[in-house]
Amino acid sequence: MLFNSLEFILIFLPLTWTLWRLAIKFWGLQPALALLALSSLIFYGYWDVRYVPGLIGSILINFYIGQRIIAARAANKSARAQIWLIAGLILDLGVLGIFKYAYFIAVNLTALGLPEPSWTPLILPLGISFITFQQIAYLVDCRRGLVGESSLLKYLVFIAFFPQLIAGPIVHHRPLIAQLSPDNPRLARLDDTAQGLGLFALGLFKKVILADTLALYAKPVFIAAAAGPISGALAWQGMLAYSLQLYFDFSGYSEMALGLGLLFGLRLPLNFDSPYRAPSIRAFWRRWHISLSHFLRDYVYIPLGGNRLGWGRQLLNLMITMVLGGLWHGAGWTFILWGFWHGLLLALETAWRRLGERRPGFVAWSSRLPKPFWIGLTFGSVALGWVLFRAPDLATAGRIYQALLDLDGLMAGMASAPWQPTAAFWQAWLAAEPGLVWAWIALGLAIVWGLPTGWRWFGYDPDQRAAPQLGLWHGLVTGLSLWAAVKALLTARPSEFLYFNF
């Protein structure tokens, strides 16, 4: 089920929220949590009910392994706890590997003379990467002694809670479980309802109005590039439109997840913080998919040695971490190279900082450059990487990169529309609204660089330190965003969030 579908907005969410409130008030927390867990499984099964038993089985097995690790630690049997952890990691990564990477590996082994795989690629269970990483983090935290809760029901809610089940954030066990307590007054109160509705409505607007419109200008370019060479104007249009589409798509989902969590009295961690305003690649990864960045740092980069084993090893650790991050997104050479690109950018930044520490005068001029220059440079580097992220294959990405160098074609294309893609079908489509393409791109960039991200504007605080001060403008934005998005959904089929693919 999609957050941006009418059945979710008009049926599932109101019904689930009403039953949750009634259960909290009249029956208590345990029945309410059972209801929330059941609703989350229904939400997941709406996509394909065949995968629900697999999800439940994975949750039960990981919970059992976690309990064995906790018991072994309590008995001071460190070796046994380590064995259980390794068994859990093998299980989780094995399931992920079979569904997501087995076919890719088999196809690439044909280059060594092995026969081509006789099976077709398996359909990925929705959210398998997020679920797997969340459960791996749980098992590792059990091994580190960071988990003390032993309730299966709470663990089921922790993994299956529908606002974060499919596309994150990757939630750690302790902060969420701590909120599933009778001592948490927010579970039974309506204090966060207005803020939750506002965040949900604004995220819905970003997805339905902004991201889905920009997709209309990005998709044809990549289809045309898959068919043959394209012009410079089309290449820049496709790269920028997709960069903005992905931005608003993921930003929208992240804010909708935060808002939905608030409706049920729960505060999810931040996962998105205006990443296109970052003045460096390191800062970008502190703002983009924050929970994944933290996971890769805590469970890959630091265990590899981080920056503790010398400069050369640090650069290697960065490359390995980001390549694995690329593979997490998808089994394909485009994703591997996308991860390599970001690893290379991080390595270059690290080397530049080290050079600045040793020879301050050599790089002092860079500190005099205005911050917008570094923001633009970072955005351009990230946008170039998104071409690999979106392209169906390396050949398509290569044609787009080649066309990006055609700056004369870009200027000519912007000055005289319509533009002429290779594929005749998409040529006709693009010729219908040539003037809107760059207007939407300009609007998207203006929002990205000129307006605060939604959770900041609505005063969302994941640590519950201060109550938000909401006013008339917040109510107007909530109402207009919801009205515009629902109106659009009445005439258009809802599209999946891009991170559902991972």
N, C-alpha and C positions, 0 to 999 in steps of 0.2 A: 504494500500500500504506500502511496506517495503522500507526503505532507501537502503537496500542491494539487491534490485531487479533491473533487467536490465530496466524494464519499467519506474522505478523511475529515474535511473541514465541517461538513454539515451533519455527519452521522457518527463516525467512530469517536472523534474527539469529544463532542458534547456528551455523548452517552457514557464514555469511559470516565470523563471528569465528574459527571453527576454521580455515577455509582461510587467512585472513589470518595467523594465528599460524604455521601450517605454512609458508606462503610466506616470511614474514620469517625463519624459522629456517633453512630449507633452501635457499631460492632467492635471497634477498636483497631489497633494497628495491624495485628497479624492477619485478620480477614481482609483488610484493605490491601496489604501487600500481596496476598494470594490473588486478589482480584486484579491488581496491577500486573502481576506476572502472567496471569491467564490472558489478559488483554494484550500484553506484549507478544505472546505467542500467537494469538489470533492475527495481530498486525503483521507478524513475520510470515505466517502461513497464508495470508491473503495473496502473496506473490506466488508461492508454490508450496502447497501443504505437504508435499513429499519430503521437503527438507526439514520440517519441524522435528521429526524423530531424531534426525542427525544432530540438530541443535541441542535438543534435550539430552541426548546421549553424551555429547561433548561436555555439556555443563556438569552432568553427574560424574563423569569420569575425572574431570579436572578438579571438581570439589573433593572427590575421594582422595586423589593424589595429594592435594593440598593438605588434607587432614592427616595423611600419613607423614608428610614432611613436618608438620607442626608437632605431631606426636613423637617423631624421631628426635626432633630438636629438644623437646621437653625431657626426653630420656637421655640427653647428652650423647646421642648416637649420630654424630655428624656424618659419618660415611653412609649410613642408611638414608639419611635425609638427602644426601647428594645423589644417591642412586635413584631415589624416587623422583627427584627433580629432573635428572637426565631422562628417565623414562617418560615423564610428562612432556618434556621438550621434544623428544623423538616422536611421540604420538601427535602432538599439535603440528609440528613442522612437517611430519609425514603426511597428515591429512591435507594440509595446505599444498604440499608439493604434488600430491597425486592430482588434486583438482586443478591447480593453477599452473604447474610447471612441467608435469610429466610429458605432455604432448610436445611442448616447446623443446625440451631436451631430446626427445626421440627424433624429432624432425632434424635437429642440428647434428645428431649422431649419424645421419645418413651421409654426411660429408666424409665420414671415416669408412664408408663402405657398408654400413649396416643397412638392413632393409627399412623401407619407409614404414611408419606405424600403420597398423591395420585398423586402428580405431579413430574415431573422430574426437575432436577436443571435447572434454566434459563441460557441461554447463556449470558455471561457478555458483555455488550457493551464495545468496545475497549477503554481503557484508562479511564474507569469510575471513578476509585479511584483518579487519578491525576486531572481529571476535577472537581470532587466533592470537593477535598481539595482546589483547586485553587479558586473556587467560594465561599467556606466557608471563606477563608482568605479575599476575597474581601468584603464580607458582614461584617465581624468583623472589617475590616479596615474602612468601611463606618461608623460603630457605633463609632469607636474611633476618627473619624474626620480626617482620613488620606487620604480620597478620595475626590477630587474636580471636576474631569473630568466627564462630563455628556453625552459624545458622544456614542451613541449605536454602531456606526460603529467601533470606536476604541475599545470598550469593546468586540465586536465580534472578532476582530483581537487578542486582548489580550488573550481570551480563546482559540480560534480555530487555532491560528498560527501553521501551521503544523509541524515545527521542534520540538516543545515542547508539542504537543497536546496529544500524546499517552503515552509517558513515561517520561515526565518532561524535565527540572526541573520545580518544582512548583514555578511559577513566581508571585511576588507581583505586584499589580496594578500600583503603582506610578512609579517605575523605567522603566517599559516597555512603559507605556503611555507617559511618558516624552519624549521618543525617537520618538514617532509617531507625530512629529510636523514639520511644514514647516521650523522651525528654526534649525532643525537638518541637517547639510550639508551632513552627511554621507549617508543619504537616496538616494541622487542623484549622489553621487560620486562612483568611482570604487576603492577607496583606499584600501578597505578591501578584495577585491576579491581574491588576491593571498593567503592571510592568511586563508580565508574561505575555498578555495579549498584544501589547505594543510591539515587543520584540518579534513575536510570531508574525504579526501583520506586516511589519517592515521587511522581515526576511522573505515573506511570501511575495511582496512587491518586487524585491530585488530579483527573485527567481523568475516570476511569471512575466513581468514587464521588461526588466532590463536584460537579464541573462538570456531568456528565450528569444528576445528580439535580436540581440547581437549574434545569436546562433544562426539566424537567417543569413547573416552576412559572412560568417566564418565557414560554415559547412560547404557552400558551393565552391569556395576557393580550393579547399582541400580535395574535393571531388574532381575539380578541373585539373589540379596538379597531378592527381593520380592518373589522369588520362593523357597528359602531355605537358609541354612547356606552357607557362603562363607569363603575363606581363608583370612588370615591377609594381604597378599600381595594385594589381590583384594580390600579389604576395604580401605587400605591406598591409593591405586591407585585411587579409586573412589572419596574419600574425597578430595585429592589434585587436581585431574583433574577437578572436579566440582568447587572447590574454584577458580582455575585459569580461567576456562571457564566463570564463572559468572563475575569475575574481568574484563576480556578483553571484554566480551559482553557489560557490563554496561559502562566501560570506552570508548569503541568504540562508543556506542550510544551517550554518553555525548559529545564526541568531534565532532561527526557528527552534532549534534544539534547546537553546538557553531559555527561550520563552516557554516551551512546553514543559521543561523541567520546573520552572517557577510555578506553573499552574498546578503542579502536584507537590509544591512545597520543597522542591529539591533544587540545589544549585550545582550545575555542571561547571567544569573548568572551562576557561576561555580557550578557544581554538583558532582565533582569527583576530588580528589587530592591525588593520591598515597596512599590509605588507608592502604595497607599492609605494609607500612613503619611506621605506627603509633606505638609508644611505650606504648600505653595504650588503653583501650577500649573507654575511653572518647575521646581521640585523634582520634581513629578510626571513631567514629560517627561525628567528625568534618570534616572528609575527605570523608566518604562514604555517598552517597545520601544526600548531604549537604542541599539541599532545604527541604527534608523531615525531617531531623534532626532539622532544624530551625523551621519548622512548629510544630513539636511535642513539642519543647521547648517553643515556643511563645504562642501556642494555647491549649496546654494540661498541660505540666509540670508547667509552671509559674502560670496559673489560678488555678491549684490545690494547690498552695502555695509554690512551688519550695523548696528552702532551708530556707524559712523565718519562718517556724513554728516548728523548732526544728529538731534535728538529726533523730529521729525515723520517723517523718512525711516525712522528705526528702527522706529517703530510700523507704517508701511506695509510694511516688509520683514517684520515679524512676521506681519502679516495675509496677505501673499502666500505666505509659507512655509507657514503652517498650512492655508490653503485648498488649496495644492498637495498637502500631506500628506493632506488629506481626499480629494482626487481620486485620490491613489495608492491609497487603500483601496477606492474603488469609483466607477463612473460613474453618479452620481445626485445629485439636489439634496439629498437627506438627508446624503450624505457631504460635499458642498460646505458646507452649513450647519454640519455638525459641525466641520469645519475652521475655518470662520469663527468659531464659538463659542469654540474654543480660542485662536484668534488674538486675539479680543476680550479674553478673560481675561488672556492674556499682555500685551496692550497696557495693560490697566487696572493690572496689577501693576507694569509698567514706569513708568507715570505716577505711581503711588502712591509708588514708591521715589524717583523724582525729586522729588516733592513733599516727601518726608521729608528729602531732602538740602538743599532750599532753605529749608524751614520746619520744622525739627525739632520745635518745640513743637506744631505742628498735628497731627502724627501720633504723638506720643510715647505717647499713651494705648494705641495698638495694641500696643506692646512689652510692656505690662503684662498683656495677655490671655494666658491659659495656652495652651501649645502644642496641647493636644487641641482647643481651639476652632478653631485654624487648620487642623488636620488634618481636623476634621469639615466645615469650610466648603469645603475643597478637595475632599474626597470627594463632598459634595453637588453641587458644581459639575460635577465629572467625571460623576457619575451622571446628572445632567440631560442632559448631552451624549450619553450612551450611548443615550438614548431615540431620538435621531435616527440614531445608528449602527445600531440594530437594526430600527427601523421600516421596513416595505417602501415607504412613501410618506409624503409630508408630511401627508396627511389623518389617517393613523393616529397619527403623532407628535403632531399637534394635539389629537386626542381624549385622548391620554394626558396631555399637559401640562394640558389643561383639567381633567381628573379629578384631577390631583395637587393642585389648589387646593381640592378638596373635603375639607377636613380633618375636618369632622364625619362625613363618610362613612367616612373612614379609621378614626376612633376607634370608630365603630359597627361597622364591619366586623371590626376586631380583637377587639372584645368579643363579637360574636355571629357564629359561623360556621354554615353555609357562606355564602359570598358569591355574589352573583347576577350573573354576566356576561351580556352581551346574547345571545350565541350559545348556543342551548339545548344543543348538543352539548358545548361546553366547560363549561357550567353543571353538567351531570351529572358530568363528569370531576372538576372542582374540588371538588364536594361530597363526593367519595369520601374525601378525606384533608385536610379543612380544617385540622386542628390541626397538621399537619406543616409547613405552608408557613412560618409565622413561626418555627418551631423551627429549620428548616434555614437561614433567613436569619440568625437569631441565632447559630447555630453558625458559619456562614461568616464573619460579622463578628468573632466571637471569635477565630477562627483568623487572620484577616487582621491584627487589631490586637494579638493576644496571643502569637503564636508567631513565631519567626524564619523567614525564607524558607529553603527546603530547602537551597540551595547553601551558605548560611552555616552551617547546622547540620552539614552534612557536611564543612565546612572546604575548600570548593572554592577554589582559587587560580588564576586564569587566567594569572598570571605565573610559576607554578611556583616560588615563593619558599620555600614550606614544605610539608613532607609532612603530611597530615591525621592527627589523632590519633583513630582510630575505636575504639569500644569495644562493649560488649555491647548497649547501647541502640541503637546504629546498626544492629547486626545484627538485633535484634528488629523495629525499624521497617521495615527492608528486607524481611524475611520476611513480616511481617503485611501490609504494603502490597501486595506481589506476590500473596500468597494471596488477599486480599480482591478485588483487581482482576481476577485470572484467574477467580476463582469467579463474579464478576458477568458476565464476558465469556462464560462458558459458557452463560448463559441469556439474554443480550441481544446484539443486533447492535451492533457498534462504530460510533460516530458520528465524523464528521469533526471535526478541530480547526477552530475558528471562523476562524482566520487562513488556512486553506486556501482560503477564498473570495477571497483577495486576491493 
